[in-house]
Amino acid sequence: MKKIIRILTICLLLAMLLPAAPVRAQLFDQGDIVVSAGLGLGSNYYSFGTGYSNIMPVIYASGDYCLREDLGPGNLGVGAIMAFSSYKETWPSTDYYWKVTTFMFGARGTYHFTDLVDKLDLYGGITMGAELAFTKTSDSELDDYSSSAGNGFLAEFFGGARYYFTDNFSVNGELGYGISWLKLGVSLKF
């Protein structure tokens, strides 16, 4: 886990060191594809307590496609997201643990306000999809018990921003409720 955080930190630092190349005024044109990846901080699947250990932040990958330009002050995008999260809760002085692994995937709709600030793509949107949560427990009376739990509908409202260092490379952040409260990552535009 520490290795993933180090790699993401190095990528963000390198992005800040890139020379600021000129960026066109329109950041999300019709036909553009933007692929993002990063970490989600804060999860809706656990709360911090004394027994939690091995909390893995949400790892996500998403994509946006600019479907239509000039819809009012911005552009309409559609896309998808996939995410993964895991945590383990243990109880002191016992062998009992509870582990939850969650896979999330869904379709996204976004609206981009692309002309408000130079090099900044501000957007908001909604994600709808599914979440698959798998639990595993260990108890002195039960060897290992595995089951699926918490499978259901995924709905997320979010607001985000991408800051472009070049025409094709940006860092991004999203605030929302559903997959994680804060997502930070890097984006590439094709």
Secondary structure, DSSP 8 states (H G I E B T S, - for coil): -HHHHHHHHHHHHHHHHS------S-SS-TT-EEEEEEEEES-TT----TTEEEEEEEEEEEEEEEEEEEETTEEEEEEEEEEEEEEEEE-TTSS-EEEEEEEEEEEEEEEEEEEEETTEEEEEEEEEEEEEEEEEEE-SSSS-EEEE-S-EEEEEEEEEEEEESSSSEEEEEEEEESS-SEEEEEEEE-
